[in-house]
Amino acid sequence: MQNMIELQAISHHFDTASERIELFHGLSCTIRAGETLAIVGPSGAGKSSLLSIAAGLEVPSGGTVRFIIDGAEVDALTMRANSGFIFQQFHLMPELDAIGNLALPLRLKGNRDAFDIAARWLDKVGLRDRARHRPHQLSGGEQQRIAVARAFVTAPRFIFADEPTGNLDIHTSDSVAGLMFDCARETGCGLVIVTHSEALAARADTSLLLAAGKLELAE
């Protein structure tokens, strides 16, 4: 079944106390499940806003966003329910251990097999022996591996990652990046990444440059 996001002539701005800041105008692109896309560009260009709009977390100032899940057009709420998110900050629940953090999204959906599925994902990301460790007992790389697994654990159609390796050293960044792309290929979901890392962007099927309000293929 078809799963895709269509951005049609998207514009976005925000207002400060003294002026209106135009981030971009008239951007169009299509994001499909089964493909990986990196969005690169200078700070302040609006990369995170574009990611949020594509994920249905933010409404653009202008233009149209169409979310297609299993061949049918859906609203932003349904889109978010079919998405996973990875951020620069790990956002793990400090009071839960690793397996508890992984099981939480499944439990919230009423999945009775939440802990069994979480255990399989812990094994997949190489952290089975950390199942009962809480976030403060894990390294940054281990915490981000848990965060990656948590994004995939509900079998989403799309994964949105905003600077997912921004807090990691080069070696750990490479390991986490490999994990994300491997999981995306294995599950067939769409993976959209905002990053400043050229190495991370180079792993994607397509890399788009957002700069000066325009979106074009990165060289």
N, C-alpha and C positions, 0 to 999 in steps of 0.2 A: 504494500500500500504506500501511497505517496505521502511523504512528510517533508514539508518545506516552509520557509519563511520568505515572503516577498516584501521588500522595502521599495516603495514607489514614490519617488520625488520627495524624500524625507528632508525636512528642515528642523532645526532646533536652536533655541536660544535660551538665555537666562538673564534675569534683570538684577542689577545691583542697585544700591541706593542712588547712584548717579547716572547709570547708563545701562543700555541693553547690550549684552555680549552675544554676537551671532557665532555659533559654533560651526554650522554647516548649512548648506542650502541645496535642495534638489538632488540628494543622493539616492541612487537606486542600486539594488543588488538582490540576488536570490541566494539563499542558503539552503542546502539540501542535506538531509540525513545521509550518512554514508560518506560525507566529504569533510575535510578539515580545512579550516580557514583561519588565518592569522590577520589581525588588524594592527598595523604599526603606524608610527608617526610621532611627532613632537609632543611634549607635555602641553596640556591645555587645548589640544586640537579637538577634543570631544570623543575620544575613543571609548571611554567608559560609558558615556551617554549613549553612543551608538549601540554598544553591547546591550545596555539596559533596554533600549527601545526594541532591539531584535528579540530580546527575551520576554517582552511583554511586561517588564517591570516599570517602564516609564513611557509616557505618551508623548509623541513628538509634537513640536509646535505646528508642524504642517506636514502634509503628505499622508500616505496610506500604508498601513502595515497589514498584511494578510498572513494568518497562521493556518497552515494546512496540516492536520494530523489524521493519518489513516485515510487520506483522500477527501476529507471533509474540512471545510473552513470552520475554525473554532475561535472563541474569544480569548483575551489575554489571560484570564484566570485558568482556563483549560490548558493554555500553552505553558504556563508556569508549572502546572501540575504534571506536565510531561517533560519537564526540564530538570537538569541537575546543575549545581553552581559550585565553582571553586574560586576562592579569593586569595589575595596575597596574605591576609591574616587568616589563620586556620579556622577560627570560629568553632572550635570544639567546646562541648559542654564540660566545664572543669570538674563537675561533680560525678560525671559518668566515666567509666573505664572505656578502653578502646572499642570493645565489642558492643558496649552500651551505646556509644556514639554512633556506631554503624547501624545498629538495630533501630535507633530512634525514628528515622524517616519511615521505615517499614511499619513500626508499631503505630505511628500516627495515621497510617493508611489502613490499620486494622489487620495487618498481615500476621497470621498465627505462626508462620515459619520465620519470623523476623530474625531470631538469633541463629537459626541454622544457616540462613542466607548470609547474615553478617559474618559468620564463622568462615564460610567459603570465600568471601571477599577478603577477609583478613589473611587467609592462606594465599590468595592470589597476589596480594601486595607484599607478601613475605613477612608478615607481622603476627603470625599465629602465636608465637611465644610472648607477644606483648598484649594479649587479649585482656588481661586484668590490670594493665597499667593505665593510670589516669594521665591526662595530657601533660601535667607538670613532670611526669616521670619519663616522658618521651623526648627525643631530640626534635629539632625543627623539621628535619627531613622525614622522620617517622610520623610526626603530626600531620604533615602535608600528604603523606601517603594515605593516612586515615581519611583526610578530607577528600582526596581523590576517590577513594573507594566509596565514601559516603555519597558522593555525587552520582556514582554509577549504580549504587545498590538497588535503586527502585526501577532499574531498566528504563531510563528516560529516552526520549527520541532525540533530544539535544542536550549538549553540555556547554555551558558558558563559563569561561575561565578568564578572570581579570588579574593580570600580572601574577599567575600562579606560582612562579619561581622567583618572585621579586625579593623574598626574604631568605633565599637559600644561597649557599656557596656554589661555585661552578660545578663541582663534581655531583653534589646533591641535586642541583638543578637539572643536570643531564639525566640523572636517574629518574627523577619525578616526571620529566618531560617524556621520556621513553615509556613510562608507565601509562601516562594519559593517552598517548597515541596508540599504544598496544590495546588498551581497553576500548578505545573508540573503534578501532578496526574490528576487534572481536565482537563487540555488541552491535555494530552497524549504525551507531548514532552519529549525529552531526556534532562536530567539535569546533567551537568558535573561541579563539583566544585573542585577548588584547595583551600585547607584550612590547617591551623595549628591547628584548633579547633577539638579536639577529639569528643566533643559533636555534632558538626555539621556533622563530617564524619560518626558518628554512625547512623545518620538518613538515610544515603544512602543505596540503595539496595546492592551495592558493594563498598568496600573501597580498593584502591590499594596504596601500598607503593612504592615510587620512591626514591631509595637510592643507592649510589655507582654505578650508571649507570644501575641499574636493576629495573624492575617493577614486583612486585609480590603482592599477596593478603595480605592485612594488617591483623594482628592478632587482 
